[in-house]
Amino acid sequence: MLSRTADHLYWMARYTERAENTARMLDINYQMSLLPQSTESAEQGWRGMLSISELTGEYLRRHTSVNPREVMDFMVRDESNPSSIHSCLRAARENARAVRGTLTTEVWETANTTWLEFKRLIAGGDFQRDPSAFFEWVKFRSHLSRGVTLGTMLQDDSFHFLRIGTFLERADNTARLLDVKFHAVQGEDFDAREGGEAVEVDFYHWSAILRSVSGFEIYRKVYRNVIQPEKVAELLILRADMPRSLAACVNEAVSNLQRVANEQSAETLRRAGRLRADLSFGRIDEILATGLHAFLTQFLDRVNDLGAGVSRDFLVPVAE
């Protein structure tokens, strides 16, 4: 496959997944902002949202304060923000258009319709009237894109590069979410706090983290007990049967990398396989003992290294 074609497919998938992840985080923050809480706590939640995307500095250069309306506008409609939903859906559509002949008609029409419908919803004020409904729409369109890809595309190199992009992006987002949200509540301290009010606050916080990755019902099914931080970490890091966990994402990325391997990708595949092994045989008590933040920081570095390896081995070289 031509490297330019692989590049467009890879980034089409990454941008689509990034739009969904952004919608998930914005929706949970919006829902949490409706609960009774102090102004400081509410602002901290929105600062965390910006921190996950590494956009705090960029946002503060344009705005004097952190408030829900301005953060959501920045993360949804701002064309100059490369990580906004607007920018992601536009980039996904442009990458799809560049390789339209490689995609099935259904995959192309899904990407194109999503972009056109997004512009209509923004122009019509649907986002402002009901943010949650809008975020659900973004998630639904991402689900539809993946479903159409799975249901209509030949599972050749084109398909595998789409999957690699999807799961590297998802792994990156899940790790950032865990790092920021766990640090916001307890840092590295996983001792249960006493008192009814603290327990209630913790329940809503951990529930929000789980819901942001569609993991609340899965947690209840797997653990069948009250929500505990260490169990949330285990579910989202080590459980390979949890679709958005780090282990599941890395398993999918490695599986698809193996199918497109070439003579120059051996080192990238070796590093990917080692990361998969570390997650497959890891234990949550060992991770927490050495420090969750340190583990996630290293994981993000390794995922970014894999992304750089994929670009070097298969895609269009990035200009220095």
MIMITI-757294 format. One record per residue (C-alpha): x, y, z; residue in three letters; residue number from 1. Coordinates in nm, 3 decimals. Layout:
REM MIMITI-757294
{rec {X Y Z} Ala NUM}
...
This chain:
REM MIMITI-757294
{rec {0.000 0.000 0.000} Met 1}
{rec {0.119 0.353 -0.076} Leu 2}
{rec {0.240 0.531 0.238} Ser 3}
{rec {0.021 0.834 0.161} Arg 4}
{rec {-0.291 0.617 0.143} Thr 5}
{rec {-0.201 0.446 0.471} Ala 6}
{rec {-0.140 0.788 0.626} Asp 7}
{rec {-0.486 0.918 0.532} His 8}
{rec {-0.658 0.604 0.660} Leu 9}
{rec {-0.465 0.607 0.988} Tyr 10}
{rec {-0.542 0.971 1.060} Trp 11}
{rec {-0.903 0.945 0.948} Met 12}
{rec {-0.953 0.683 1.219} Ala 13}
{rec {-0.760 0.876 1.483} Arg 14}
{rec {-0.955 1.198 1.425} Tyr 15}
{rec {-1.289 1.017 1.436} Thr 16}
{rec {-1.195 0.848 1.764} Glu 17}
{rec {-1.063 1.178 1.906} Arg 18}
{rec {-1.392 1.353 1.831} Ala 19}
{rec {-1.579 1.080 2.018} Glu 20}
{rec {-1.341 1.090 2.315} Asn 21}
{rec {-1.376 1.468 2.338} Thr 22}
{rec {-1.754 1.440 2.329} Ala 23}
{rec {-1.745 1.178 2.605} Arg 24}
{rec {-1.536 1.396 2.835} Met 25}
{rec {-1.737 1.711 2.767} Leu 26}
{rec {-2.064 1.529 2.831} Asp 27}
{rec {-1.949 1.390 3.166} Ile 28}
{rec {-1.812 1.728 3.275} Asn 29}
{rec {-2.138 1.894 3.172} Tyr 30}
{rec {-2.343 1.638 3.365} Gln 31}
{rec {-2.122 1.674 3.672} Met 32}
{rec {-2.149 2.054 3.657} Ser 33}
{rec {-2.525 2.021 3.712} Leu 34}
{rec {-2.467 1.860 4.054} Leu 35}
{rec {-2.442 2.075 4.370} Pro 36}
{rec {-2.075 2.167 4.419} Gln 37}
{rec {-1.849 2.458 4.498} Ser 38}
{rec {-1.737 2.697 4.226} Thr 39}
{rec {-1.377 2.584 4.284} Glu 40}
{rec {-1.467 2.217 4.236} Ser 41}
{rec {-1.660 2.292 3.918} Ala 42}
{rec {-1.373 2.494 3.774} Glu 43}
{rec {-1.127 2.217 3.860} Gln 44}
{rec {-1.333 1.975 3.657} Gly 45}
{rec {-1.318 2.194 3.347} Trp 46}
{rec {-0.946 2.257 3.398} Arg 47}
{rec {-0.902 1.880 3.405} Gly 48}
{rec {-1.084 1.855 3.072} Met 49}
{rec {-0.836 2.100 2.917} Leu 50}
{rec {-0.544 1.924 3.082} Ser 51}
{rec {-0.639 1.587 2.932} Ile 52}
{rec {-0.610 1.741 2.585} Ser 53}
{rec {-0.300 1.946 2.679} Glu 54}
{rec {-0.484 2.264 2.585} Leu 55}
{rec {-0.482 2.461 2.912} Thr 56}
{rec {-0.222 2.711 2.793} Gly 57}
{rec {-0.387 2.759 2.453} Glu 58}
{rec {-0.726 2.816 2.616} Tyr 59}
{rec {-0.596 3.067 2.873} Leu 60}
{rec {-0.427 3.268 2.599} Arg 61}
{rec {-0.772 3.333 2.452} Arg 62}
{rec {-0.994 3.346 2.763} His 63}
{rec {-0.964 3.518 3.100} Thr 64}
{rec {-1.144 3.252 3.304} Ser 65}
{rec {-1.235 2.884 3.296} Val 66}
{rec {-1.612 2.839 3.274} Asn 67}
{rec {-1.836 2.572 3.118} Pro 68}
{rec {-1.972 2.778 2.829} Arg 69}
{rec {-1.633 2.897 2.705} Glu 70}
{rec {-1.459 2.561 2.752} Val 71}
{rec {-1.734 2.375 2.564} Met 72}
{rec {-1.731 2.632 2.285} Asp 73}
{rec {-1.350 2.603 2.263} Phe 74}
{rec {-1.363 2.222 2.253} Met 75}
{rec {-1.661 2.192 2.017} Val 76}
{rec {-1.675 2.481 1.769} Arg 77}
{rec {-1.337 2.656 1.770} Asp 78}
{rec {-1.187 2.601 1.424} Glu 79}
{rec {-0.843 2.718 1.542} Ser 80}
{rec {-0.828 2.447 1.810} Asn 81}
{rec {-0.686 2.138 1.634} Pro 82}
{rec {-0.845 1.909 1.897} Ser 83}
{rec {-1.195 2.056 1.885} Ser 84}
{rec {-1.476 1.833 1.760} Ile 85}
{rec {-1.512 2.069 1.464} His 86}
{rec {-1.145 2.028 1.366} Ser 87}
{rec {-1.147 1.651 1.422} Cys 88}
{rec {-1.458 1.581 1.215} Leu 89}
{rec {-1.337 1.809 0.937} Arg 90}
{rec {-0.995 1.639 0.932} Ala 91}
{rec {-1.155 1.293 0.935} Ala 92}
{rec {-1.373 1.386 0.639} Arg 93}
{rec {-1.082 1.539 0.443} Glu 94}
{rec {-0.866 1.232 0.500} Asn 95}
{rec {-1.156 1.010 0.390} Ala 96}
{rec {-1.207 1.222 0.077} Arg 97}
{rec {-0.839 1.186 -0.013} Ala 98}
{rec {-0.872 0.804 -0.021} Val 99}
{rec {-1.234 0.780 -0.128} Arg 100}
{rec {-1.152 0.508 -0.381} Gly 101}
{rec {-1.003 0.289 -0.107} Thr 102}
{rec {-1.313 0.310 0.114} Leu 103}
{rec {-1.649 0.149 0.054} Thr 104}
{rec {-1.934 0.382 -0.043} Thr 105}
{rec {-2.091 0.334 0.301} Glu 106}
{rec {-1.775 0.436 0.489} Val 107}
{rec {-1.726 0.747 0.276} Trp 108}
{rec {-2.091 0.853 0.301} Glu 109}
{rec {-2.084 0.810 0.679} Thr 110}
{rec {-1.781 1.039 0.715} Ala 111}
{rec {-1.918 1.295 0.469} Asn 112}
{rec {-2.268 1.299 0.618} Thr 113}
{rec {-2.127 1.334 0.970} Thr 114}
{rec {-1.937 1.648 0.871} Trp 115}
{rec {-2.230 1.804 0.685} Leu 116}
{rec {-2.473 1.721 0.966} Glu 117}
{rec {-2.232 1.862 1.225} Phe 118}
{rec {-2.224 2.197 1.046} Lys 119}
{rec {-2.603 2.200 1.031} Arg 120}
{rec {-2.639 2.124 1.403} Leu 121}
{rec {-2.393 2.396 1.500} Ile 122}
{rec {-2.554 2.653 1.271} Ala 123}
{rec {-2.901 2.561 1.399} Gly 124}
{rec {-2.803 2.606 1.764} Gly 125}
{rec {-2.866 2.242 1.863} Asp 126}
{rec {-2.541 2.228 2.059} Phe 127}
{rec {-2.634 2.527 2.275} Gln 128}
{rec {-2.992 2.410 2.335} Arg 129}
{rec {-2.907 2.058 2.449} Asp 130}
{rec {-2.534 1.984 2.486} Pro 131}
{rec {-2.588 1.627 2.610} Ser 132}
{rec {-2.800 1.535 2.308} Ala 133}
{rec {-2.534 1.684 2.081} Phe 134}
{rec {-2.255 1.486 2.249} Phe 135}
{rec {-2.461 1.167 2.216} Glu 136}
{rec {-2.495 1.240 1.846} Trp 137}
{rec {-2.114 1.270 1.810} Val 138}
{rec {-2.064 0.939 1.991} Lys 139}
{rec {-2.331 0.772 1.777} Phe 140}
{rec {-2.168 0.889 1.454} Arg 141}
{rec {-1.833 0.750 1.569} Ser 142}
{rec {-1.996 0.417 1.657} His 143}
{rec {-2.162 0.416 1.316} Leu 144}
{rec {-1.832 0.482 1.142} Ser 145}
{rec {-1.665 0.187 1.313} Arg 146}
{rec {-1.965 -0.038 1.254} Gly 147}
{rec {-1.980 0.044 0.884} Val 148}
{rec {-1.606 -0.013 0.857} Thr 149}
{rec {-1.634 -0.355 1.019} Leu 150}
{rec {-1.944 -0.447 0.823} Gly 151}
{rec {-1.850 -0.339 0.471} Thr 152}
{rec {-1.471 -0.319 0.424} Met 153}
{rec {-1.245 -0.595 0.305} Leu 154}
{rec {-1.008 -0.680 0.591} Gln 155}
{rec {-0.695 -0.588 0.397} Asp 156}
{rec {-0.420 -0.337 0.475} Asp 157}
{rec {-0.663 -0.044 0.448} Ser 158}
{rec {-0.882 -0.194 0.717} Phe 159}
{rec {-0.586 -0.266 0.945} His 160}
{rec {-0.450 0.089 0.928} Phe 161}
{rec {-0.793 0.221 1.023} Leu 162}
{rec {-0.794 -0.011 1.324} Arg 163}
{rec {-0.440 0.080 1.428} Ile 164}
{rec {-0.530 0.450 1.427} Gly 165}
{rec {-0.848 0.389 1.626} Thr 166}
{rec {-0.687 0.191 1.906} Phe 167}
{rec {-0.371 0.397 1.947} Leu 168}
{rec {-0.590 0.706 1.984} Glu 169}
{rec {-0.822 0.530 2.229} Arg 170}
{rec {-0.532 0.401 2.440} Ala 171}
{rec {-0.385 0.751 2.458} Asp 172}
{rec {-0.717 0.903 2.566} Asn 173}
{rec {-0.797 0.640 2.830} Thr 174}
{rec {-0.451 0.682 2.987} Ala 175}
{rec {-0.486 1.063 2.994} Arg 176}
{rec {-0.833 1.037 3.145} Leu 177}
{rec {-0.713 0.804 3.421} Leu 178}
{rec {-0.408 1.013 3.501} Asp 179}
{rec {-0.592 1.344 3.528} Val 180}
{rec {-0.906 1.219 3.701} Lys 181}
{rec {-0.733 1.000 3.960} Phe 182}
{rec {-0.490 1.278 4.042} His 183}
{rec {-0.778 1.524 4.082} Ala 184}
{rec {-0.934 1.320 4.362} Val 185}
{rec {-0.662 1.137 4.547} Gln 186}
{rec {-0.336 1.145 4.360} Gly 187}
{rec {-0.160 0.828 4.468} Glu 188}
{rec {-0.365 0.784 4.789} Asp 189}
{rec {-0.618 0.503 4.753} Phe 190}
{rec {-0.730 0.487 5.116} Asp 191}
{rec {-1.109 0.507 5.150} Ala 192}
{rec {-1.232 0.832 5.303} Arg 193}
{rec {-1.475 0.830 5.593} Glu 194}
{rec {-1.805 1.015 5.618} Gly 195}
{rec {-2.128 0.998 5.424} Gly 196}
{rec {-2.069 1.316 5.225} Glu 197}
{rec {-1.720 1.210 5.114} Ala 198}
{rec {-1.848 0.867 5.011} Val 199}
{rec {-2.130 1.024 4.810} Glu 200}
{rec {-1.893 1.263 4.634} Val 201}
{rec {-1.657 0.976 4.557} Asp 202}
{rec {-1.941 0.765 4.416} Phe 203}
{rec {-2.044 1.035 4.170} Tyr 204}
{rec {-1.684 1.102 4.073} His 205}
{rec {-1.588 0.740 4.005} Trp 206}
{rec {-1.924 0.680 3.836} Ser 207}
{rec {-1.850 0.971 3.603} Ala 208}
{rec {-1.508 0.829 3.514} Ile 209}
{rec {-1.664 0.492 3.435} Leu 210}
{rec {-1.950 0.642 3.235} Arg 211}
{rec {-1.708 0.849 3.028} Ser 212}
{rec {-1.569 0.522 2.888} Val 213}
{rec {-1.902 0.332 2.891} Ser 214}
{rec {-1.772 0.128 3.182} Gly 215}
{rec {-2.026 0.177 3.461} Phe 216}
{rec {-2.244 -0.123 3.377} Glu 217}
{rec {-1.937 -0.332 3.298} Ile 218}
{rec {-1.790 -0.250 3.641} Tyr 219}
{rec {-2.111 -0.361 3.812} Arg 220}
{rec {-2.113 -0.685 3.614} Lys 221}
{rec {-1.747 -0.766 3.680} Val 222}
{rec {-1.702 -0.660 4.043} Tyr 223}
{rec {-2.057 -0.656 4.186} Arg 224}
{rec {-1.966 -0.423 4.473} Asn 225}
{rec {-1.926 -0.056 4.560} Val 226}
{rec {-1.705 0.145 4.330} Ile 227}
{rec {-1.345 0.134 4.453} Gln 228}
{rec {-1.065 0.340 4.295} Pro 229}
{rec {-0.825 0.045 4.268} Glu 230}
{rec {-1.093 -0.163 4.094} Lys 231}
{rec {-1.165 0.121 3.850} Val 232}
{rec {-0.793 0.137 3.772} Ala 233}
{rec {-0.775 -0.239 3.722} Glu 234}
{rec {-1.078 -0.239 3.490} Leu 235}
{rec {-0.948 0.045 3.273} Leu 236}
{rec {-0.586 -0.070 3.263} Ile 237}
{rec {-0.558 -0.448 3.278} Leu 238}
{rec {-0.896 -0.601 3.183} Arg 239}
{rec {-0.855 -0.707 2.820} Ala 240}
{rec {-1.229 -0.780 2.798} Asp 241}
{rec {-1.313 -0.414 2.869} Met 242}
{rec {-1.330 -0.252 2.519} Pro 243}
{rec {-1.173 0.081 2.615} Arg 244}
{rec {-0.909 -0.049 2.858} Ser 245}
{rec {-0.540 0.000 2.791} Leu 246}
{rec {-0.492 -0.377 2.758} Ala 247}
{rec {-0.773 -0.414 2.504} Ala 248}
{rec {-0.648 -0.120 2.295} Cys 249}
{rec {-0.289 -0.245 2.288} Val 250}
{rec {-0.403 -0.599 2.201} Asn 251}
{rec {-0.595 -0.466 1.900} Glu 252}
{rec {-0.311 -0.238 1.792} Ala 253}
{rec {-0.057 -0.523 1.805} Val 254}
{rec {-0.288 -0.765 1.626} Ser 255}
{rec {-0.337 -0.524 1.337} Asn 256}
{rec {0.029 -0.422 1.328} Leu 257}
{rec {0.122 -0.787 1.281} Gln 258}
{rec {-0.099 -0.803 0.972} Arg 259}
{rec {0.071 -0.509 0.799} Val 260}
{rec {0.426 -0.583 0.915} Ala 261}
{rec {0.705 -0.519 0.665} Asn 262}
{rec {1.083 -0.554 0.664} Glu 263}
{rec {1.138 -0.226 0.849} Gln 264}
{rec {0.869 -0.256 1.118} Ser 265}
{rec {1.031 -0.527 1.333} Ala 266}
{rec {1.143 -0.286 1.608} Glu 267}
{rec {0.804 -0.114 1.629} Thr 268}
{rec {0.632 -0.452 1.650} Leu 269}
{rec {0.877 -0.568 1.919} Arg 270}
{rec {0.803 -0.263 2.133} Arg 271}
{rec {0.430 -0.305 2.082} Ala 272}
{rec {0.453 -0.671 2.181} Gly 273}
{rec {0.651 -0.587 2.494} Arg 274}
{rec {0.391 -0.331 2.597} Leu 275}
{rec {0.118 -0.590 2.543} Arg 276}
{rec {0.308 -0.841 2.756} Ala 277}
{rec {0.351 -0.588 3.039} Asp 278}
{rec {-0.024 -0.529 3.045} Leu 279}
{rec {-0.113 -0.897 3.003} Ser 280}
{rec {0.096 -1.005 3.302} Phe 281}
{rec {0.071 -0.691 3.513} Gly 282}
{rec {-0.102 -0.670 3.852} Arg 283}
{rec {-0.287 -0.365 3.975} Ile 284}
{rec {-0.132 -0.382 4.324} Asp 285}
{rec {0.215 -0.364 4.169} Glu 286}
{rec {0.114 -0.068 3.953} Ile 287}
{rec {-0.033 0.121 4.249} Leu 288}
{rec {0.268 0.037 4.468} Ala 289}
{rec {0.508 0.194 4.218} Thr 290}
{rec {0.274 0.488 4.148} Gly 291}
{rec {-0.018 0.517 3.911} Leu 292}
{rec {0.094 0.853 3.771} His 293}
{rec {0.442 0.720 3.693} Ala 294}
{rec {0.293 0.412 3.525} Phe 295}
{rec {0.053 0.615 3.310} Leu 296}
{rec {0.318 0.870 3.216} Thr 297}
{rec {0.543 0.588 3.097} Gln 298}
{rec {0.251 0.424 2.915} Phe 299}
{rec {0.173 0.749 2.728} Leu 300}
{rec {0.539 0.780 2.630} Asp 301}
{rec {0.537 0.423 2.497} Arg 302}
{rec {0.212 0.474 2.302} Val 303}
{rec {0.349 0.795 2.152} Asn 304}
{rec {0.665 0.602 2.063} Asp 305}
{rec {0.450 0.339 1.889} Leu 306}
{rec {0.270 0.611 1.696} Gly 307}
{rec {0.605 0.755 1.588} Ala 308}
{rec {0.717 0.405 1.487} Gly 309}
{rec {0.404 0.350 1.278} Val 310}
{rec {0.461 0.684 1.106} Ser 311}
{rec {0.826 0.605 1.040} Arg 312}
{rec {0.766 0.252 0.913} Asp 313}
{rec {0.448 0.295 0.709} Phe 314}
{rec {0.325 0.652 0.671} Leu 315}
{rec {0.425 0.982 0.510} Val 316}
{rec {0.735 1.113 0.694} Pro 317}
{rec {0.668 1.412 0.917} Val 318}
{rec {0.868 1.718 0.820} Ala 319}
{rec {1.119 1.820 1.086} Glu 320}
